[in-house]
Amino acid sequence: KQYANARGVSLVGDMPIYVGGHSADVWANQNLFLLSADKKPSAVAGVPPDAFSEDGQLWGNPLFDWVEHKNTGYAWWAQRLKRTLELHDEVRIDHFRAFAAYWQVEAGSATAKNGQWMVGPGIDMFNTLKPTLGDAKIVAEDLGVITADVVQLREEFGAPGMVVLQFAWGGDGRNPHLLHNHYENSFCYPGTHDNETSQGWYAAQDEETKHRLEAYAGIAYGDGAWGLIKAGMSSVSKACVFTMQDVLALGNDARMNTPGVADGNWAWRVGEPGVFDTLDAEAHKLASLATVYDRVTNPDSESMSIACKSLSKGRGGIFGLGLWFL
């Protein structure tokens, strides 16, 4: 972290809300989890059926005993978040919605279809932790089944949420992932590690969706990856995040993770040592887009002029046919 910060780079950590059943956390703090007499989970975590899986996702992690956490002043959470923020400048908490309400599945179930929503700790936990954490920068992963209580909690806490451009093209103009519905206190992603690569996603779309992408965002000629990167840069979201697979415009053979599938994930690698020395063109594209969309600090007029000229060369600039003209 010190090395990165000294070079003007900040680190964003990613913390899963749950921990493993065989972890040291559970072994050393058994009173903080819903365990049966044999110390195995009495109920487990997951999510109900959604766009990723018709059976839901059965994660199998032990659930928190939120009454006991409250009785201890959320000390375990204070320690966990404090250590995470020592290693990173800010942290994204995966499955933030569980702090409002979480999906509880009976231990031993074959799928996550049959479960029930349970009330989480809500704002009480964050208010209790405020003296310890101060103004810690926490990003809320608020995707999936999002209800009014989740939005209220995130807004009350002040954490930025997430919008994902691949989710924007179903439904009508009120889809919250469409650019004109974005809000400033958010992080914009073309796709996350759980999605297809943007190039692979674009290739799989029907002609109607592709026409809509072209009409709405100027994404055409098959350049889904850089088209969505450009759209993300143009969002009012205060930050935008791109996977390396999208920067390299790779197809679904480079997909990072498929939710609900146990095997074959997290195997993609960016390349051999020295690969970044070969990516000057991609770096220049990102820098130009960041300049044009005011995502760099006070660019001078010459930098802005160079960026604009770079992005307007050729048919569709760096997009269209997916060519980059130097």
C-alpha positions as CSV (number, residue, x, y, z in Angstrom):
1,K,0.0,0.0,0.0
2,Q,2.8,2.5,0.9
3,Y,4.6,1.7,-2.4
4,A,1.4,2.2,-4.4
5,N,0.4,5.4,-2.6
6,A,3.8,6.9,-3.0
7,R,3.3,6.6,-6.8
8,G,-0.2,8.1,-6.8
9,V,-2.0,4.8,-6.9
10,S,-4.7,3.8,-4.3
11,L,-5.8,0.3,-3.6
12,V,-9.3,-1.0,-3.4
13,G,-9.8,-4.2,-1.5
14,D,-12.6,-6.7,-1.9
15,M,-14.0,-8.4,1.2
16,P,-16.6,-11.2,1.1
17,I,-19.3,-10.6,3.8
18,Y,-19.1,-14.3,4.9
19,V,-16.2,-16.5,6.0
20,G,-15.6,-20.2,5.5
21,G,-17.0,-22.8,7.8
22,H,-13.5,-24.2,8.4
23,S,-11.9,-20.9,9.0
24,A,-10.0,-19.7,12.0
25,D,-12.6,-17.0,12.4
26,V,-15.4,-19.5,13.0
27,W,-13.2,-21.8,15.2
28,A,-12.1,-19.0,17.5
29,N,-15.5,-17.2,17.6
30,Q,-18.1,-19.9,17.6
31,N,-20.5,-17.8,19.6
32,L,-20.7,-15.4,16.7
33,F,-22.1,-17.9,14.2
34,L,-25.2,-20.0,13.9
35,L,-23.9,-23.4,14.7
36,S,-25.5,-26.6,15.9
37,A,-24.3,-28.7,18.9
38,D,-21.8,-30.5,16.6
39,K,-20.3,-27.1,15.7
40,K,-21.5,-27.4,12.1
41,P,-23.7,-24.7,10.6
42,S,-27.4,-24.9,11.5
43,A,-28.2,-22.7,8.5
44,V,-26.1,-21.5,5.6
45,A,-25.8,-18.5,3.3
46,G,-26.8,-18.1,-0.3
47,V,-29.1,-16.1,-2.5
48,P,-32.5,-17.0,-4.1
49,P,-32.9,-17.7,-7.8
50,D,-31.9,-14.8,-10.0
51,A,-30.5,-13.9,-13.4
52,F,-27.4,-16.0,-12.7
53,S,-29.0,-19.2,-11.5
54,E,-32.5,-20.7,-11.6
55,D,-31.7,-22.7,-8.4
56,G,-30.2,-19.7,-6.6
57,Q,-26.7,-19.8,-5.3
58,L,-26.0,-22.1,-2.3
59,W,-22.7,-20.8,-0.8
60,G,-22.8,-22.9,2.3
61,N,-21.1,-20.4,4.6
62,P,-22.2,-20.3,8.2
63,L,-24.5,-17.4,9.0
64,F,-23.8,-14.7,11.6
65,D,-25.5,-14.7,15.0
66,W,-26.4,-11.0,14.7
67,V,-27.8,-10.8,18.3
68,E,-24.4,-11.9,19.7
69,H,-22.5,-9.5,17.4
70,K,-24.6,-6.7,18.7
71,N,-24.0,-7.8,22.3
72,T,-20.3,-7.6,21.7
73,G,-20.5,-4.2,20.1
74,Y,-19.6,-5.7,16.7
75,A,-16.0,-6.0,17.9
76,W,-15.2,-8.8,15.4
77,W,-16.4,-6.6,12.5
78,A,-14.4,-3.6,13.9
79,Q,-11.2,-5.7,13.9
80,R,-11.9,-7.2,10.5
81,L,-12.6,-3.9,8.8
82,K,-9.8,-2.1,10.6
83,R,-7.2,-4.7,9.4
84,T,-8.6,-4.6,5.8
85,L,-8.3,-0.8,5.7
86,E,-4.7,-1.0,6.9
87,L,-4.0,-3.0,3.7
88,H,-6.2,-1.0,1.3
89,D,-7.3,2.6,0.9
90,E,-10.9,1.6,0.6
91,V,-12.8,-1.7,0.5
92,R,-15.7,-3.1,-1.4
93,I,-17.9,-5.3,0.8
94,D,-19.4,-8.2,-1.3
95,H,-23.1,-8.9,-0.8
96,F,-23.7,-5.7,1.2
97,R,-27.4,-6.3,0.9
98,A,-27.1,-8.9,3.7
99,F,-26.6,-6.2,6.3
100,A,-30.3,-5.2,5.5
101,A,-31.7,-8.7,5.0
102,Y,-30.0,-12.0,4.1
103,W,-31.2,-15.3,2.6
104,Q,-31.1,-18.2,5.1
105,V,-31.1,-21.8,3.8
106,E,-31.4,-24.9,6.0
107,A,-28.2,-26.8,6.3
108,G,-28.1,-29.8,4.1
109,S,-30.3,-28.3,1.4
110,A,-29.4,-29.3,-2.2
111,T,-30.1,-25.8,-3.6
112,A,-30.8,-22.3,-2.4
113,K,-34.4,-22.3,-3.8
114,N,-36.1,-22.9,-0.4
115,G,-35.0,-20.3,2.1
116,Q,-36.2,-17.3,3.9
117,W,-35.2,-13.6,4.2
118,M,-34.0,-12.7,7.6
119,V,-33.4,-9.2,9.0
120,G,-29.7,-8.1,9.2
121,P,-28.1,-5.6,11.7
122,G,-28.9,-2.6,9.5
123,I,-27.6,0.9,10.3
124,D,-27.0,0.0,13.9
125,M,-23.8,-1.8,13.1
126,F,-22.3,1.0,11.1
127,N,-23.3,3.6,13.7
128,T,-21.7,1.5,16.4
129,L,-18.5,1.1,14.4
130,K,-18.3,4.8,13.4
131,P,-16.0,5.8,16.4
132,T,-13.6,3.0,15.5
133,L,-13.6,3.3,11.7
134,G,-14.1,7.0,11.3
135,D,-14.7,8.0,7.7
136,A,-13.6,4.7,6.2
137,K,-14.1,4.4,2.5
138,I,-16.4,1.4,2.0
139,V,-18.1,0.5,-1.4
140,A,-21.4,-1.4,-1.2
141,E,-21.8,-4.3,-3.7
142,D,-25.5,-3.8,-4.0
143,L,-26.3,-6.1,-7.0
144,G,-28.9,-8.9,-7.2
145,V,-32.3,-8.7,-5.5
146,I,-32.2,-5.1,-4.2
147,T,-35.1,-3.8,-2.2
148,A,-35.9,-0.5,-0.7
149,D,-34.4,-1.4,2.6
150,V,-31.0,-2.1,1.0
151,V,-31.1,1.3,-0.8
152,Q,-32.1,3.1,2.3
153,L,-29.2,1.5,4.3
154,R,-26.6,2.3,1.7
155,E,-27.8,5.9,1.4
156,E,-28.0,6.4,5.2
157,F,-24.5,5.0,5.6
158,G,-23.3,7.1,2.6
159,A,-21.5,4.2,0.8
160,P,-21.3,4.3,-3.0
161,G,-23.2,1.5,-4.7
162,M,-22.7,-0.2,-8.1
163,V,-24.1,0.0,-11.6
164,V,-23.2,-2.5,-14.3
165,L,-23.7,-1.7,-17.9
166,Q,-24.2,-5.2,-19.1
167,F,-27.4,-5.2,-17.0
168,A,-28.7,-2.0,-18.6
169,W,-30.4,-3.3,-21.8
170,G,-33.4,-5.3,-20.4
171,G,-36.6,-3.5,-19.6
172,D,-37.5,0.1,-20.2
173,G,-35.8,3.4,-19.8
174,R,-36.0,3.3,-16.0
175,N,-33.5,0.5,-15.8
176,P,-31.1,1.8,-13.1
177,H,-28.0,0.6,-15.0
178,L,-28.7,2.8,-18.0
179,L,-26.4,5.8,-18.2
180,H,-29.0,8.4,-17.7
181,N,-30.2,6.8,-14.5
182,H,-26.7,6.6,-12.8
183,Y,-26.0,8.6,-9.7
184,E,-22.8,10.2,-8.7
185,N,-22.1,8.2,-5.5
186,S,-21.6,5.0,-7.4
187,F,-19.0,2.9,-9.1
188,C,-19.7,2.0,-12.8
189,Y,-18.6,-1.3,-14.3
190,P,-19.1,-2.6,-17.8
191,G,-19.1,-6.0,-16.2
192,T,-17.7,-7.5,-12.9
193,H,-15.7,-10.6,-12.3
194,D,-19.1,-12.5,-12.2
195,N,-20.1,-11.4,-15.7
196,E,-19.1,-12.5,-19.1
197,T,-16.3,-10.4,-20.6
198,S,-17.8,-7.4,-22.4
199,Q,-16.6,-8.6,-25.8
200,G,-18.1,-12.1,-25.1
201,W,-21.3,-10.5,-23.8
202,Y,-21.7,-8.3,-26.9
203,A,-21.1,-11.2,-29.3
204,A,-24.0,-13.1,-27.6
205,Q,-26.6,-10.4,-27.9
206,D,-29.4,-10.5,-30.4
207,E,-29.7,-8.0,-33.2
208,E,-32.3,-5.9,-31.4
209,T,-30.1,-5.4,-28.4
210,K,-27.1,-4.5,-30.7
211,H,-29.3,-1.9,-32.5
212,R,-30.2,-0.5,-29.1
213,L,-26.5,-0.4,-28.0
214,E,-25.6,1.5,-31.2
215,A,-28.5,4.0,-30.9
216,Y,-28.0,4.7,-27.2
217,A,-24.2,4.5,-26.7
218,G,-22.7,4.4,-30.2
219,I,-21.5,0.8,-29.7
220,A,-21.2,-0.9,-33.1
221,Y,-19.1,-3.0,-35.4
222,G,-18.7,-5.6,-32.7
223,D,-16.5,-3.5,-30.4
224,G,-18.4,-4.3,-27.2
225,A,-15.4,-4.1,-24.8
226,W,-14.1,-0.7,-25.6
227,G,-17.6,0.6,-26.4
228,L,-18.7,-0.2,-22.8
229,I,-15.4,1.2,-21.4
230,K,-16.1,4.5,-23.1
231,A,-19.7,4.4,-21.8
232,G,-18.4,3.8,-18.3
233,M,-16.0,6.7,-18.5
234,S,-18.9,8.9,-19.6
235,S,-21.1,8.0,-16.6
236,V,-21.7,10.4,-13.8
237,S,-20.6,7.7,-11.4
238,K,-17.6,9.0,-9.4
239,A,-15.5,6.0,-10.3
240,C,-15.5,3.4,-13.1
241,V,-13.9,0.0,-12.9
242,F,-12.7,-2.1,-15.9
243,T,-11.6,-5.7,-15.9
244,M,-8.3,-6.4,-17.6
245,Q,-10.0,-8.8,-19.9
246,D,-12.1,-5.9,-21.2
247,V,-9.1,-3.7,-21.6
248,L,-7.6,-6.4,-23.8
249,A,-11.0,-7.0,-25.6
250,L,-10.9,-10.7,-24.8
251,G,-13.8,-13.1,-25.4
252,N,-15.5,-15.4,-22.9
253,D,-12.6,-17.9,-22.9
254,A,-11.0,-15.3,-20.6
255,R,-14.0,-15.1,-18.2
256,M,-13.0,-14.9,-14.6
257,N,-16.0,-16.5,-12.7
258,T,-19.4,-18.1,-13.4
259,P,-21.6,-17.8,-10.4
260,G,-23.2,-21.1,-9.3
261,V,-20.5,-23.1,-11.1
262,A,-18.0,-24.7,-8.7
263,D,-15.2,-25.6,-11.1
264,G,-13.1,-23.8,-13.7
265,N,-13.2,-20.4,-12.2
266,W,-10.4,-17.9,-11.4
267,A,-7.9,-19.5,-13.8
268,W,-7.3,-16.6,-16.2
269,R,-4.0,-14.8,-16.0
270,V,-3.0,-11.6,-17.7
271,G,0.2,-13.0,-19.2
272,E,3.9,-13.5,-18.7
273,P,6.1,-10.9,-16.9
274,G,6.6,-7.9,-19.0
275,V,3.2,-8.1,-20.6
276,F,2.3,-4.5,-19.5
277,D,5.3,-3.2,-21.6
278,T,3.3,-4.3,-24.7
279,L,0.1,-2.4,-23.8
280,D,1.0,1.2,-24.6
281,A,-1.9,1.5,-27.0
282,E,-4.4,0.4,-24.4
283,A,-2.9,2.7,-21.8
284,H,-3.1,5.6,-24.2
285,K,-6.7,4.8,-24.9
286,L,-7.6,4.7,-21.2
287,A,-5.6,8.0,-20.6
288,S,-7.4,9.7,-23.4
289,L,-10.8,8.7,-22.3
290,A,-10.1,9.7,-18.7
291,T,-9.0,13.1,-19.9
292,V,-12.0,13.7,-22.2
293,Y,-14.4,12.7,-19.5
294,D,-12.8,14.7,-16.7
295,R,-11.5,11.7,-14.7
296,V,-8.0,13.2,-14.3
297,T,-7.0,16.1,-12.2
298,N,-7.1,19.5,-14.0
299,P,-5.9,18.5,-17.5
300,D,-4.4,21.4,-19.4
301,S,-5.8,22.5,-22.7
302,E,-3.0,20.8,-24.7
303,S,-3.7,17.4,-23.1
304,M,-7.4,17.8,-23.7
305,S,-6.8,18.7,-27.4
306,I,-4.5,15.7,-27.9
307,A,-6.9,13.3,-26.2
308,C,-9.9,14.5,-28.3
309,K,-7.9,14.2,-31.5
310,S,-6.8,10.7,-30.6
311,L,-10.3,9.6,-29.9
312,S,-11.8,11.1,-33.1
313,K,-9.5,9.6,-35.6
314,G,-10.9,7.1,-38.1
315,R,-14.5,5.9,-38.4
316,G,-15.9,5.8,-34.9
317,G,-12.6,6.8,-33.4
318,I,-11.1,4.0,-31.2
319,F,-14.5,2.3,-31.4
320,G,-16.4,1.4,-34.5
321,L,-14.2,-1.2,-36.2
322,G,-12.2,-1.6,-33.0
323,L,-9.1,-0.1,-34.7
324,W,-6.7,2.2,-33.1
325,F,-4.9,4.7,-35.3
326,L,-1.7,6.1,-34.0
